[in-house]
Amino acid sequence: MSEHAGVDEMECKHLIELVTDYLEGALPADERAELEAHLEECDWCERYIEQTRQVIGAVGRVGDDPDPDAWERALRAFRERHPPA
């Protein structure tokens, strides 16, 4: 697998639009299968899904309005685990 080599970047953009539904188990089976097939080919999207999962776990459900202190703690924890390259 590689960053985006050989992978249609439009698929990556589509995955980003579906990430919340995917992580909440709300995608129809056919879209879920298509997304998971893409993840097998794309390291970037696989990392994106994992990082999003970690942020959701730290902050709570996507769409909830966490208090500012919780949000800052979650961002700090995320940045410590995933420093910029």
PDB file of N, CA, C and O in Angstrom:
ATOM      1  N   MET A   1       0.841  -1.185   0.000  1.00  0.00           N
ATOM      2  CA  MET A   1       0.000   0.000   0.000  1.00  0.00           C
ATOM      3  C   MET A   1       0.882   1.243   0.000  1.00  0.00           C
ATOM      4  O   MET A   1       2.022   1.213   0.463  1.00  0.00           O
ATOM      5  N   SER A   2       0.345   2.313  -0.517  1.00  0.00           N
ATOM      6  CA  SER A   2       1.079   3.571  -0.518  1.00  0.00           C
ATOM      7  C   SER A   2       0.114   4.715  -0.281  1.00  0.00           C
ATOM      8  O   SER A   2      -1.104   4.534  -0.278  1.00  0.00           O
ATOM      9  N   GLU A   3       0.686   5.911  -0.079  1.00  0.00           N
ATOM     10  CA  GLU A   3      -0.137   7.088   0.218  1.00  0.00           C
ATOM     11  C   GLU A   3      -1.361   7.166  -0.681  1.00  0.00           C
ATOM     12  O   GLU A   3      -2.464   6.832  -0.249  1.00  0.00           O
ATOM     13  N   HIS A   4      -1.190   7.593  -1.901  1.00  0.00           N
ATOM     14  CA  HIS A   4      -2.295   7.682  -2.847  1.00  0.00           C
ATOM     15  C   HIS A   4      -1.944   7.032  -4.180  1.00  0.00           C
ATOM     16  O   HIS A   4      -2.748   7.071  -5.111  1.00  0.00           O
ATOM     17  N   ALA A   5      -0.768   6.440  -4.289  1.00  0.00           N
ATOM     18  CA  ALA A   5      -0.341   5.856  -5.567  1.00  0.00           C
ATOM     19  C   ALA A   5      -1.319   4.775  -5.996  1.00  0.00           C
ATOM     20  O   ALA A   5      -1.592   3.836  -5.247  1.00  0.00           O
ATOM     21  N   GLY A   6      -1.833   4.913  -7.183  1.00  0.00           N
ATOM     22  CA  GLY A   6      -2.745   3.915  -7.724  1.00  0.00           C
ATOM     23  C   GLY A   6      -4.153   3.988  -7.167  1.00  0.00           C
ATOM     24  O   GLY A   6      -4.988   3.142  -7.487  1.00  0.00           O
ATOM     25  N   VAL A   7      -4.426   4.968  -6.349  1.00  0.00           N
ATOM     26  CA  VAL A   7      -5.755   5.114  -5.742  1.00  0.00           C
ATOM     27  C   VAL A   7      -6.381   6.388  -6.278  1.00  0.00           C
ATOM     28  O   VAL A   7      -5.727   7.428  -6.358  1.00  0.00           O
ATOM     29  N   ASP A   8      -7.636   6.303  -6.638  1.00  0.00           N
ATOM     30  CA  ASP A   8      -8.371   7.464  -7.137  1.00  0.00           C
ATOM     31  C   ASP A   8      -8.613   8.431  -5.979  1.00  0.00           C
ATOM     32  O   ASP A   8      -9.322   8.099  -5.029  1.00  0.00           O
ATOM     33  N   GLU A   9      -8.022   9.630  -6.058  1.00  0.00           N
ATOM     34  CA  GLU A   9      -8.167  10.591  -4.962  1.00  0.00           C
ATOM     35  C   GLU A   9      -9.612  11.028  -4.771  1.00  0.00           C
ATOM     36  O   GLU A   9      -9.977  11.477  -3.685  1.00  0.00           O
ATOM     37  N   MET A  10     -10.446  10.906  -5.810  1.00  0.00           N
ATOM     38  CA  MET A  10     -11.871  11.207  -5.636  1.00  0.00           C
ATOM     39  C   MET A  10     -12.487  10.224  -4.647  1.00  0.00           C
ATOM     40  O   MET A  10     -13.370  10.593  -3.873  1.00  0.00           O
ATOM     41  N   GLU A  11     -12.025   8.972  -4.667  1.00  0.00           N
ATOM     42  CA  GLU A  11     -12.506   8.002  -3.689  1.00  0.00           C
ATOM     43  C   GLU A  11     -12.129   8.444  -2.284  1.00  0.00           C
ATOM     44  O   GLU A  11     -12.916   8.287  -1.350  1.00  0.00           O
ATOM     45  N   CYS A  12     -10.927   8.997  -2.128  1.00  0.00           N
ATOM     46  CA  CYS A  12     -10.479   9.485  -0.825  1.00  0.00           C
ATOM     47  C   CYS A  12     -11.399  10.612  -0.343  1.00  0.00           C
ATOM     48  O   CYS A  12     -11.808  10.631   0.818  1.00  0.00           O
ATOM     49  N   LYS A  13     -11.718  11.542  -1.233  1.00  0.00           N
ATOM     50  CA  LYS A  13     -12.605  12.645  -0.861  1.00  0.00           C
ATOM     51  C   LYS A  13     -13.985  12.127  -0.493  1.00  0.00           C
ATOM     52  O   LYS A  13     -14.616  12.646   0.428  1.00  0.00           O
ATOM     53  N   HIS A  14     -14.457  11.116  -1.198  1.00  0.00           N
ATOM     54  CA  HIS A  14     -15.766  10.527  -0.894  1.00  0.00           C
ATOM     55  C   HIS A  14     -15.724   9.852   0.474  1.00  0.00           C
ATOM     56  O   HIS A  14     -16.674   9.969   1.248  1.00  0.00           O
ATOM     57  N   LEU A  15     -14.644   9.152   0.779  1.00  0.00           N
ATOM     58  CA  LEU A  15     -14.500   8.502   2.078  1.00  0.00           C
ATOM     59  C   LEU A  15     -14.592   9.530   3.205  1.00  0.00           C
ATOM     60  O   LEU A  15     -15.257   9.293   4.213  1.00  0.00           O
ATOM     61  N   ILE A  16     -13.928  10.661   3.030  1.00  0.00           N
ATOM     62  CA  ILE A  16     -13.946  11.705   4.059  1.00  0.00           C
ATOM     63  C   ILE A  16     -15.383  12.160   4.331  1.00  0.00           C
ATOM     64  O   ILE A  16     -15.741  12.448   5.474  1.00  0.00           O
ATOM     65  N   GLU A  17     -16.199  12.224   3.284  1.00  0.00           N
ATOM     66  CA  GLU A  17     -17.601  12.627   3.457  1.00  0.00           C
ATOM     67  C   GLU A  17     -18.402  11.577   4.221  1.00  0.00           C
ATOM     68  O   GLU A  17     -19.407  11.907   4.851  1.00  0.00           O
ATOM     69  N   LEU A  18     -17.971  10.320   4.172  1.00  0.00           N
ATOM     70  CA  LEU A  18     -18.735   9.226   4.770  1.00  0.00           C
ATOM     71  C   LEU A  18     -18.192   8.769   6.118  1.00  0.00           C
ATOM     72  O   LEU A  18     -18.773   7.876   6.735  1.00  0.00           O
ATOM     73  N   VAL A  19     -17.106   9.348   6.587  1.00  0.00           N
ATOM     74  CA  VAL A  19     -16.420   8.825   7.765  1.00  0.00           C
ATOM     75  C   VAL A  19     -17.329   8.724   8.993  1.00  0.00           C
ATOM     76  O   VAL A  19     -17.273   7.720   9.703  1.00  0.00           O
ATOM     77  N   THR A  20     -18.143   9.708   9.257  1.00  0.00           N
ATOM     78  CA  THR A  20     -19.004   9.661  10.440  1.00  0.00           C
ATOM     79  C   THR A  20     -20.001   8.511  10.354  1.00  0.00           C
ATOM     80  O   THR A  20     -20.152   7.740  11.302  1.00  0.00           O
ATOM     81  N   ASP A  21     -20.678   8.399   9.214  1.00  0.00           N
ATOM     82  CA  ASP A  21     -21.633   7.297   9.045  1.00  0.00           C
ATOM     83  C   ASP A  21     -20.927   5.948   9.140  1.00  0.00           C
ATOM     84  O   ASP A  21     -21.466   5.007   9.722  1.00  0.00           O
ATOM     85  N   TYR A  22     -19.735   5.848   8.576  1.00  0.00           N
ATOM     86  CA  TYR A  22     -18.968   4.600   8.632  1.00  0.00           C
ATOM     87  C   TYR A  22     -18.665   4.221  10.082  1.00  0.00           C
ATOM     88  O   TYR A  22     -18.921   3.092  10.499  1.00  0.00           O
ATOM     89  N   LEU A  23     -18.124   5.159  10.839  1.00  0.00           N
ATOM     90  CA  LEU A  23     -17.738   4.867  12.214  1.00  0.00           C
ATOM     91  C   LEU A  23     -18.936   4.618  13.128  1.00  0.00           C
ATOM     92  O   LEU A  23     -18.813   3.930  14.141  1.00  0.00           O
ATOM     93  N   GLU A  24     -20.087   5.173  12.773  1.00  0.00           N
ATOM     94  CA  GLU A  24     -21.289   4.949  13.569  1.00  0.00           C
ATOM     95  C   GLU A  24     -22.080   3.729  13.095  1.00  0.00           C
ATOM     96  O   GLU A  24     -23.131   3.416  13.653  1.00  0.00           O
ATOM     97  N   GLY A  25     -21.575   3.033  12.059  1.00  0.00           N
ATOM     98  CA  GLY A  25     -22.253   1.844  11.549  1.00  0.00           C
ATOM     99  C   GLY A  25     -23.536   2.156  10.807  1.00  0.00           C
ATOM    100  O   GLY A  25     -24.435   1.318  10.735  1.00  0.00           O
ATOM    101  N   ALA A  26     -23.629   3.372  10.246  1.00  0.00           N
ATOM    102  CA  ALA A  26     -24.862   3.820   9.597  1.00  0.00           C
ATOM    103  C   ALA A  26     -24.814   3.733   8.072  1.00  0.00           C
ATOM    104  O   ALA A  26     -25.768   4.135   7.405  1.00  0.00           O
ATOM    105  N   LEU A  27     -23.713   3.211   7.506  1.00  0.00           N
ATOM    106  CA  LEU A  27     -23.632   3.108   6.050  1.00  0.00           C
ATOM    107  C   LEU A  27     -24.367   1.856   5.567  1.00  0.00           C
ATOM    108  O   LEU A  27     -24.326   0.818   6.228  1.00  0.00           O
ATOM    109  N   PRO A  28     -25.034   1.950   4.424  1.00  0.00           N
ATOM    110  CA  PRO A  28     -25.610   0.747   3.823  1.00  0.00           C
ATOM    111  C   PRO A  28     -24.486  -0.252   3.519  1.00  0.00           C
ATOM    112  O   PRO A  28     -23.343   0.145   3.292  1.00  0.00           O
ATOM    113  N   ALA A  29     -24.809  -1.524   3.516  1.00  0.00           N
ATOM    114  CA  ALA A  29     -23.811  -2.587   3.362  1.00  0.00           C
ATOM    115  C   ALA A  29     -22.961  -2.420   2.109  1.00  0.00           C
ATOM    116  O   ALA A  29     -21.752  -2.642   2.156  1.00  0.00           O
ATOM    117  N   ASP A  30     -23.572  -2.030   0.986  1.00  0.00           N
ATOM    118  CA  ASP A  30     -22.801  -1.902  -0.252  1.00  0.00           C
ATOM    119  C   ASP A  30     -21.776  -0.762  -0.163  1.00  0.00           C
ATOM    120  O   ASP A  30     -20.648  -0.911  -0.632  1.00  0.00           O
ATOM    121  N   GLU A  31     -22.162   0.380   0.439  1.00  0.00           N
ATOM    122  CA  GLU A  31     -21.224   1.494   0.585  1.00  0.00           C
ATOM    123  C   GLU A  31     -20.120   1.137   1.573  1.00  0.00           C
ATOM    124  O   GLU A  31     -18.959   1.489   1.369  1.00  0.00           O
ATOM    125  N   ARG A  32     -20.486   0.438   2.640  1.00  0.00           N
ATOM    126  CA  ARG A  32     -19.499   0.007   3.636  1.00  0.00           C
ATOM    127  C   ARG A  32     -18.458  -0.910   2.990  1.00  0.00           C
ATOM    128  O   ARG A  32     -17.260  -0.749   3.221  1.00  0.00           O
ATOM    129  N   ALA A  33     -18.913  -1.867   2.185  1.00  0.00           N
ATOM    130  CA  ALA A  33     -17.998  -2.796   1.516  1.00  0.00           C
ATOM    131  C   ALA A  33     -17.069  -2.048   0.560  1.00  0.00           C
ATOM    132  O   ALA A  33     -15.878  -2.350   0.483  1.00  0.00           O
ATOM    133  N   GLU A  34     -17.609  -1.086  -0.157  1.00  0.00           N
ATOM    134  CA  GLU A  34     -16.813  -0.291  -1.090  1.00  0.00           C
ATOM    135  C   GLU A  34     -15.766   0.535  -0.335  1.00  0.00           C
ATOM    136  O   GLU A  34     -14.609   0.607  -0.750  1.00  0.00           O
ATOM    137  N   LEU A  35     -16.174   1.150   0.765  1.00  0.00           N
ATOM    138  CA  LEU A  35     -15.268   1.952   1.572  1.00  0.00           C
ATOM    139  C   LEU A  35     -14.158   1.070   2.158  1.00  0.00           C
ATOM    140  O   LEU A  35     -12.990   1.458   2.142  1.00  0.00           O
ATOM    141  N   GLU A  36     -14.512  -0.106   2.670  1.00  0.00           N
ATOM    142  CA  GLU A  36     -13.515  -0.994   3.266  1.00  0.00           C
ATOM    143  C   GLU A  36     -12.543  -1.524   2.210  1.00  0.00           C
ATOM    144  O   GLU A  36     -11.365  -1.725   2.507  1.00  0.00           O
ATOM    145  N   ALA A  37     -13.020  -1.754   0.980  1.00  0.00           N
ATOM    146  CA  ALA A  37     -12.123  -2.157  -0.103  1.00  0.00           C
ATOM    147  C   ALA A  37     -11.128  -1.038  -0.393  1.00  0.00           C
ATOM    148  O   ALA A  37      -9.952  -1.300  -0.643  1.00  0.00           O
ATOM    149  N   HIS A  38     -11.596   0.201  -0.361  1.00  0.00           N
ATOM    150  CA  HIS A  38     -10.712   1.346  -0.573  1.00  0.00           C
ATOM    151  C   HIS A  38      -9.665   1.416   0.539  1.00  0.00           C
ATOM    152  O   HIS A  38      -8.493   1.678   0.268  1.00  0.00           O
ATOM    153  N   LEU A  39     -10.075   1.183   1.784  1.00  0.00           N
ATOM    154  CA  LEU A  39      -9.137   1.235   2.906  1.00  0.00           C
ATOM    155  C   LEU A  39      -8.009   0.223   2.760  1.00  0.00           C
ATOM    156  O   LEU A  39      -6.890   0.469   3.209  1.00  0.00           O
ATOM    157  N   GLU A  40      -8.296  -0.908   2.138  1.00  0.00           N
ATOM    158  CA  GLU A  40      -7.264  -1.928   1.931  1.00  0.00           C
ATOM    159  C   GLU A  40      -6.187  -1.451   0.957  1.00  0.00           C
ATOM    160  O   GLU A  40      -5.072  -1.972   0.961  1.00  0.00           O
ATOM    161  N   GLU A  41      -6.511  -0.474   0.134  1.00  0.00           N
ATOM    162  CA  GLU A  41      -5.586   0.019  -0.882  1.00  0.00           C
ATOM    163  C   GLU A  41      -4.942   1.358  -0.542  1.00  0.00           C
ATOM    164  O   GLU A  41      -3.983   1.759  -1.201  1.00  0.00           O
ATOM    165  N   CYS A  42      -5.445   2.053   0.467  1.00  0.00           N
ATOM    166  CA  CYS A  42      -5.013   3.433   0.703  1.00  0.00           C
ATOM    167  C   CYS A  42      -4.592   3.650   2.159  1.00  0.00           C
ATOM    168  O   CYS A  42      -5.430   3.725   3.058  1.00  0.00           O
ATOM    169  N   ASP A  43      -3.282   3.747   2.369  1.00  0.00           N
ATOM    170  CA  ASP A  43      -2.753   4.000   3.719  1.00  0.00           C
ATOM    171  C   ASP A  43      -3.264   5.312   4.296  1.00  0.00           C
ATOM    172  O   ASP A  43      -3.588   5.391   5.481  1.00  0.00           O
ATOM    173  N   TRP A  44      -3.336   6.342   3.455  1.00  0.00           N
ATOM    174  CA  TRP A  44      -3.756   7.654   3.936  1.00  0.00           C
ATOM    175  C   TRP A  44      -5.152   7.585   4.542  1.00  0.00           C
ATOM    176  O   TRP A  44      -5.372   8.074   5.650  1.00  0.00           O
ATOM    177  N   CYS A  45      -6.086   6.988   3.829  1.00  0.00           N
ATOM    178  CA  CYS A  45      -7.457   6.908   4.326  1.00  0.00           C
ATOM    179  C   CYS A  45      -7.562   6.002   5.549  1.00  0.00           C
ATOM    180  O   CYS A  45      -8.355   6.261   6.454  1.00  0.00           O
ATOM    181  N   GLU A  46      -6.765   4.946   5.570  1.00  0.00           N
ATOM    182  CA  GLU A  46      -6.754   4.062   6.732  1.00  0.00           C
ATOM    183  C   GLU A  46      -6.317   4.833   7.979  1.00  0.00           C
ATOM    184  O   GLU A  46      -6.917   4.694   9.045  1.00  0.00           O
ATOM    185  N   ARG A  47      -5.264   5.648   7.835  1.00  0.00           N
ATOM    186  CA  ARG A  47      -4.817   6.481   8.962  1.00  0.00           C
ATOM    187  C   ARG A  47      -5.868   7.521   9.326  1.00  0.00           C
ATOM    188  O   ARG A  47      -6.099   7.782  10.506  1.00  0.00           O
ATOM    189  N   TYR A  48      -6.504   8.114   8.323  1.00  0.00           N
ATOM    190  CA  TYR A  48      -7.536   9.115   8.566  1.00  0.00           C
ATOM    191  C   TYR A  48      -8.680   8.525   9.395  1.00  0.00           C
ATOM    192  O   TYR A  48      -9.139   9.143  10.356  1.00  0.00           O
ATOM    193  N   ILE A  49      -9.132   7.337   9.023  1.00  0.00           N
ATOM    194  CA  ILE A  49     -10.210   6.666   9.765  1.00  0.00           C
ATOM    195  C   ILE A  49      -9.772   6.415  11.205  1.00  0.00           C
ATOM    196  O   ILE A  49     -10.531   6.681  12.137  1.00  0.00           O
ATOM    197  N   GLU A  50      -8.561   5.909  11.396  1.00  0.00           N
ATOM    198  CA  GLU A  50      -8.088   5.607  12.746  1.00  0.00           C
ATOM    199  C   GLU A  50      -7.955   6.877  13.581  1.00  0.00           C
ATOM    200  O   GLU A  50      -8.329   6.883  14.754  1.00  0.00           O
ATOM    201  N   GLN A  51      -7.438   7.933  13.006  1.00  0.00           N
ATOM    202  CA  GLN A  51      -7.302   9.186  13.742  1.00  0.00           C
ATOM    203  C   GLN A  51      -8.675   9.760  14.097  1.00  0.00           C
ATOM    204  O   GLN A  51      -8.868  10.277  15.198  1.00  0.00           O
ATOM    205  N   THR A  52      -9.610   9.669  13.182  1.00  0.00           N
ATOM    206  CA  THR A  52     -10.964  10.160  13.452  1.00  0.00           C
ATOM    207  C   THR A  52     -11.603   9.337  14.564  1.00  0.00           C
ATOM    208  O   THR A  52     -12.269   9.885  15.443  1.00  0.00           O
ATOM    209  N   ARG A  53     -11.400   8.031  14.525  1.00  0.00           N
ATOM    210  CA  ARG A  53     -11.926   7.149  15.580  1.00  0.00           C
ATOM    211  C   ARG A  53     -11.367   7.561  16.944  1.00  0.00           C
ATOM    212  O   ARG A  53     -12.095   7.587  17.936  1.00  0.00           O
ATOM    213  N   GLN A  54     -10.078   7.879  16.988  1.00  0.00           N
ATOM    214  CA  GLN A  54      -9.458   8.289  18.246  1.00  0.00           C
ATOM    215  C   GLN A  54     -10.011   9.620  18.743  1.00  0.00           C
ATOM    216  O   GLN A  54     -10.257   9.785  19.938  1.00  0.00           O
ATOM    217  N   VAL A  55     -10.205  10.563  17.836  1.00  0.00           N
ATOM    218  CA  VAL A  55     -10.760  11.862  18.234  1.00  0.00           C
ATOM    219  C   VAL A  55     -12.181  11.682  18.766  1.00  0.00           C
ATOM    220  O   VAL A  55     -12.538  12.256  19.795  1.00  0.00           O
ATOM    221  N   ILE A  56     -12.983  10.895  18.076  1.00  0.00           N
ATOM    222  CA  ILE A  56     -14.356  10.654  18.534  1.00  0.00           C
ATOM    223  C   ILE A  56     -14.349   9.994  19.906  1.00  0.00           C
ATOM    224  O   ILE A  56     -15.148  10.341  20.776  1.00  0.00           O
ATOM    225  N   GLY A  57     -13.444   9.041  20.094  1.00  0.00           N
ATOM    226  CA  GLY A  57     -13.346   8.388  21.393  1.00  0.00           C
ATOM    227  C   GLY A  57     -12.959   9.354  22.498  1.00  0.00           C
ATOM    228  O   GLY A  57     -13.431   9.232  23.629  1.00  0.00           O
ATOM    229  N   ALA A  58     -12.101  10.314  22.175  1.00  0.00           N
ATOM    230  CA  ALA A  58     -11.643  11.276  23.176  1.00  0.00           C
ATOM    231  C   ALA A  58     -12.678  12.355  23.451  1.00  0.00           C
ATOM    232  O   ALA A  58     -12.775  12.850  24.574  1.00  0.00           O
ATOM    233  N   VAL A  59     -13.442  12.718  22.451  1.00  0.00           N
ATOM    234  CA  VAL A  59     -14.355  13.853  22.588  1.00  0.00           C
ATOM    235  C   VAL A  59     -15.803  13.404  22.791  1.00  0.00           C
ATOM    236  O   VAL A  59     -16.575  14.098  23.452  1.00  0.00           O
ATOM    237  N   GLY A  60     -16.164  12.298  22.253  1.00  0.00           N
ATOM    238  CA  GLY A  60     -17.550  11.844  22.311  1.00  0.00           C
ATOM    239  C   GLY A  60     -18.099  11.766  20.902  1.00  0.00           C
ATOM    240  O   GLY A  60     -17.348  11.886  19.934  1.00  0.00           O
ATOM    241  N   ARG A  61     -19.371  11.571  20.781  1.00  0.00           N
ATOM    242  CA  ARG A  61     -20.002  11.434  19.458  1.00  0.00           C
ATOM    243  C   ARG A  61     -19.811  12.677  18.609  1.00  0.00           C
ATOM    244  O   ARG A  61     -19.845  13.804  19.103  1.00  0.00           O
ATOM    245  N   VAL A  62     -19.612  12.447  17.323  1.00  0.00           N
ATOM    246  CA  VAL A  62     -19.534  13.551  16.378  1.00  0.00           C
ATOM    247  C   VAL A  62     -20.873  14.274  16.387  1.00  0.00           C
ATOM    248  O   VAL A  62     -21.926  13.638  16.358  1.00  0.00           O
ATOM    249  N   GLY A  63     -20.835  15.571  16.427  1.00  0.00           N
ATOM    250  CA  GLY A  63     -22.064  16.348  16.433  1.00  0.00           C
ATOM    251  C   GLY A  63     -22.417  16.888  17.805  1.00  0.00           C
ATOM    252  O   GLY A  63     -23.130  17.885  17.916  1.00  0.00           O
ATOM    253  N   ASP A  64     -21.923  16.237  18.856  1.00  0.00           N
ATOM    254  CA  ASP A  64     -22.150  16.770  20.195  1.00  0.00           C
ATOM    255  C   ASP A  64     -21.284  18.011  20.375  1.00  0.00           C
ATOM    256  O   ASP A  64     -20.239  18.136  19.737  1.00  0.00           O
ATOM    257  N   ASP A  65     -21.704  18.911  21.224  1.00  0.00           N
ATOM    258  CA  ASP A  65     -20.920  20.109  21.505  1.00  0.00           C
ATOM    259  C   ASP A  65     -20.217  19.931  22.841  1.00  0.00           C
ATOM    260  O   ASP A  65     -20.793  20.225  23.888  1.00  0.00           O
ATOM    261  N   PRO A  66     -18.961  19.446  22.816  1.00  0.00           N
ATOM    262  CA  PRO A  66     -18.244  19.263  24.079  1.00  0.00           C
ATOM    263  C   PRO A  66     -17.899  20.606  24.693  1.00  0.00           C
ATOM    264  O   PRO A  66     -17.822  21.621  24.000  1.00  0.00           O
ATOM    265  N   ASP A  67     -17.692  20.601  25.995  1.00  0.00           N
ATOM    266  CA  ASP A  67     -17.268  21.849  26.614  1.00  0.00           C
ATOM    267  C   ASP A  67     -15.861  22.173  26.121  1.00  0.00           C
ATOM    268  O   ASP A  67     -15.115  21.268  25.746  1.00  0.00           O
ATOM    269  N   PRO A  68     -15.492  23.450  26.119  1.00  0.00           N
ATOM    270  CA  PRO A  68     -14.194  23.862  25.558  1.00  0.00           C
ATOM    271  C   PRO A  68     -13.001  23.162  26.203  1.00  0.00           C
ATOM    272  O   PRO A  68     -12.025  22.863  25.515  1.00  0.00           O
ATOM    273  N   ASP A  69     -13.056  22.895  27.502  1.00  0.00           N
ATOM    274  CA  ASP A  69     -11.935  22.217  28.160  1.00  0.00           C
ATOM    275  C   ASP A  69     -11.774  20.801  27.641  1.00  0.00           C
ATOM    276  O   ASP A  69     -10.649  20.357  27.415  1.00  0.00           O
ATOM    277  N   ALA A  70     -12.862  20.084  27.449  1.00  0.00           N
ATOM    278  CA  ALA A  70     -12.799  18.716  26.924  1.00  0.00           C
ATOM    279  C   ALA A  70     -12.235  18.729  25.514  1.00  0.00           C
ATOM    280  O   ALA A  70     -11.415  17.881  25.162  1.00  0.00           O
ATOM    281  N   TRP A  71     -12.667  19.682  24.711  1.00  0.00           N
ATOM    282  CA  TRP A  71     -12.175  19.783  23.339  1.00  0.00           C
ATOM    283  C   TRP A  71     -10.667  20.035  23.325  1.00  0.00           C
ATOM    284  O   TRP A  71      -9.943  19.398  22.560  1.00  0.00           O
ATOM    285  N   GLU A  72     -10.192  20.951  24.156  1.00  0.00           N
ATOM    286  CA  GLU A  72      -8.761  21.254  24.217  1.00  0.00           C
ATOM    287  C   GLU A  72      -7.966  20.044  24.697  1.00  0.00           C
ATOM    288  O   GLU A  72      -6.886  19.776  24.169  1.00  0.00           O
ATOM    289  N   ARG A  73      -8.473  19.309  25.685  1.00  0.00           N
ATOM    290  CA  ARG A  73      -7.779  18.108  26.157  1.00  0.00           C
ATOM    291  C   ARG A  73      -7.689  17.067  25.046  1.00  0.00           C
ATOM    292  O   ARG A  73      -6.653  16.427  24.871  1.00  0.00           O
ATOM    293  N   ALA A  74      -8.779  16.900  24.296  1.00  0.00           N
ATOM    294  CA  ALA A  74      -8.787  15.932  23.201  1.00  0.00           C
ATOM    295  C   ALA A  74      -7.793  16.328  22.111  1.00  0.00           C
ATOM    296  O   ALA A  74      -7.054  15.480  21.609  1.00  0.00           O
ATOM    297  N   LEU A  75      -7.769  17.603  21.744  1.00  0.00           N
ATOM    298  CA  LEU A  75      -6.820  18.063  20.729  1.00  0.00           C
ATOM    299  C   LEU A  75      -5.383  17.879  21.189  1.00  0.00           C
ATOM    300  O   LEU A  75      -4.529  17.453  20.412  1.00  0.00           O
ATOM    301  N   ARG A  76      -5.117  18.196  22.437  1.00  0.00           N
ATOM    302  CA  ARG A  76      -3.761  18.048  22.978  1.00  0.00           C
ATOM    303  C   ARG A  76      -3.344  16.571  22.954  1.00  0.00           C
ATOM    304  O   ARG A  76      -2.224  16.246  22.560  1.00  0.00           O
ATOM    305  N   ALA A  77      -4.242  15.690  23.374  1.00  0.00           N
ATOM    306  CA  ALA A  77      -3.939  14.257  23.366  1.00  0.00           C
ATOM    307  C   ALA A  77      -3.690  13.760  21.946  1.00  0.00           C
ATOM    308  O   ALA A  77      -2.769  12.977  21.711  1.00  0.00           O
ATOM    309  N   PHE A  78      -4.506  14.212  21.005  1.00  0.00           N
ATOM    310  CA  PHE A  78      -4.339  13.811  19.614  1.00  0.00           C
ATOM    311  C   PHE A  78      -2.999  14.288  19.067  1.00  0.00           C
ATOM    312  O   PHE A  78      -2.288  13.529  18.408  1.00  0.00           O
ATOM    313  N   ARG A  79      -2.659  15.530  19.336  1.00  0.00           N
ATOM    314  CA  ARG A  79      -1.403  16.089  18.828  1.00  0.00           C
ATOM    315  C   ARG A  79      -0.191  15.393  19.440  1.00  0.00           C
ATOM    316  O   ARG A  79       0.829  15.227  18.771  1.00  0.00           O
ATOM    317  N   GLU A  80      -0.292  14.984  20.711  1.00  0.00           N
ATOM    318  CA  GLU A  80       0.810  14.263  21.344  1.00  0.00           C
ATOM    319  C   GLU A  80       1.017  12.886  20.705  1.00  0.00           C
ATOM    320  O   GLU A  80       2.150  12.430  20.551  1.00  0.00           O
ATOM    321  N   ARG A  81      -0.066  12.243  20.341  1.00  0.00           N
ATOM    322  CA  ARG A  81       0.023  10.908  19.724  1.00  0.00           C
ATOM    323  C   ARG A  81       0.377  10.974  18.250  1.00  0.00           C
ATOM    324  O   ARG A  81       0.936  10.020  17.709  1.00  0.00           O
ATOM    325  N   HIS A  82       0.061  12.090  17.583  1.00  0.00           N
ATOM    326  CA  HIS A  82       0.276  12.225  16.147  1.00  0.00           C
ATOM    327  C   HIS A  82       0.930  13.563  15.834  1.00  0.00           C
ATOM    328  O   HIS A  82       0.295  14.449  15.263  1.00  0.00           O
ATOM    329  N   PRO A  83       2.211  13.712  16.212  1.00  0.00           N
ATOM    330  CA  PRO A  83       2.864  14.987  15.923  1.00  0.00           C
ATOM    331  C   PRO A  83       2.998  15.194  14.423  1.00  0.00           C
ATOM    332  O   PRO A  83       3.076  14.222  13.672  1.00  0.00           O
ATOM    333  N   PRO A  84       3.026  16.453  13.974  1.00  0.00           N
ATOM    334  CA  PRO A  84       3.181  16.736  12.542  1.00  0.00           C
ATOM    335  C   PRO A  84       4.469  16.127  12.010  1.00  0.00           C
ATOM    336  O   PRO A  84       5.473  16.030  12.716  1.00  0.00           O
ATOM    337  N   ALA A  85       4.414  15.729  10.777  1.00  0.00           N
ATOM    338  CA  ALA A  85       5.601  15.100  10.151  1.00  0.00           C
ATOM    339  C   ALA A  85       6.708  16.093   9.934  1.00  0.00           C
ATOM    340  O   ALA A  85       7.768  15.734   9.422  1.00  0.00           O
TER     341      ALA A  85
END
